[in-house]
Amino acid sequence: MRRVCLTLPTHRACAGTIAAVGEEAAYGARQFGVEVHLLVLDSSAAPVLDRHREAVAALPPSPGVTVHHLDEDEQRAFLREVTVRSGAERELQDRLLDLLLPSRVSYGACTDRAFLIAQALGCTSVHRRDSDSRYQRLDGEPVFPLHQELTYLGQRADVAGKSATRSKLPPGSEGRRVAIAGGSFVGEMSVDVAEIRELDPDTYRELVGLSLPEGSPQIWRNHLIDASFRGAGDTAFSGDRTTLAPISPMHVDMCNIGLDHEVYRRVPLPPATDTIGSDYFLLHLTHNAQLPGLQHNRHIVNFHTPERRTDAGFLAYQLRFAKFLLSKTYLNAVYARTAAAGDALLDGEGHLRASVVAGFVRESVGLDRAENARRMDVLDRACRRLGDRYTTVADTLADRRSRLLDEARDDMADFALLMDHWEALTGASAEVGLAVTR
């Protein structure tokens, strides 16, 4: 029987989301006759962790659904066994463990852990949701993205094209399998970026513009700036619409994504810490490799947890946004290389060639840091122009300037290192397995 992993990584209170994702898992098992492994990867502090355990215990038993709720100690024990089994040298084992389970927030690393555990469980796909998301409803029933993900993932593109609303496949890809399926979100855009736009639209456009490749046409840049952080707007779901094509990262969100194992068992996500957007790497890679994807309109409803509206939450997000803008200097260089490579990113069976991708990432480490020094100057001026609590952001960035410049570069070196050992880690995960918890 087909096994799939529906995962919810979290480090903050989200008992309601756990219950909602539990419903989605039950729906998938019931409608598609698959085994759904619901995986909650919990990095929350003790009081919240206890509430999450209660929320998991309260999930009604459902045929075909197995629930795994792993705190960081349990995740670390699994990863330790995997790194040992991978054959890496002892000193490297510790380094890989630190990359996969860092002490700071990492959007890529938490998803990498889900990939490894999915391998251990024998799953053929991973489906990710986030703690700050809810489902739309139609005629009183929740609209689950898992429906489209299970329908299309792994299916040959020429077969999938017969039921998709429209197909925009590039020539020669009809025999490849659907590697990714995703939708976006509706509702609030990122609360902190939205505030910048409200305070000073020109400063917003200047900062968001830093995330785009240098030298791109202004009309194209304007369009992407307008579309960034906006999701799918606020149009309510009224019926399914699907497009079969290489998916643009601008049109899907990582809270609403499903990936086939042939993608994530070969290439991981960057384990960069405190960097928003670091988990979008595989979206760019599959798009540039022209792998078939399924874009759907079962968009998730975005909202913001109370923590995001506190001063501490605000500062933490702004620093992650700054690191995102620094990371894009390196990532955009890699994306340019992968876009130029196209089909050369794939082997004879249409699978990603991790060694080629790792080479591009490693080469980016040597980029001149002058560009990121300039970006830090832009950030400083922008935050001081915005004033009020953004002045605190500017002061913090100034205090950490040298460290942040180093981290942005070192994050890419760490990513290349993880990629070098990733297939050994995914293979070891399959050998180690994971005990069933419920």
Beta strands, then each sheet from edge to edge (+ up, - down):
strand 1: 3-10
strand 2: 35-42
strand 3: 65-70
strand 4: 125-128
strand 5: 133-135
strand 6: 137-138
strand 7: 141-142
strand 8: 166-167
strand 9: 180-182
strand 10: 185-187
strand 11: 242-245
strand 12: 257-260
strand 13: 293-296
strand 14: 300-302
sheet 1: 3+ 2+ 1+ 4+ 12- 9+ 13+ 11- 8-
sheet 2: 5+ 14- 10-
sheet 3: 6+ 7-
end
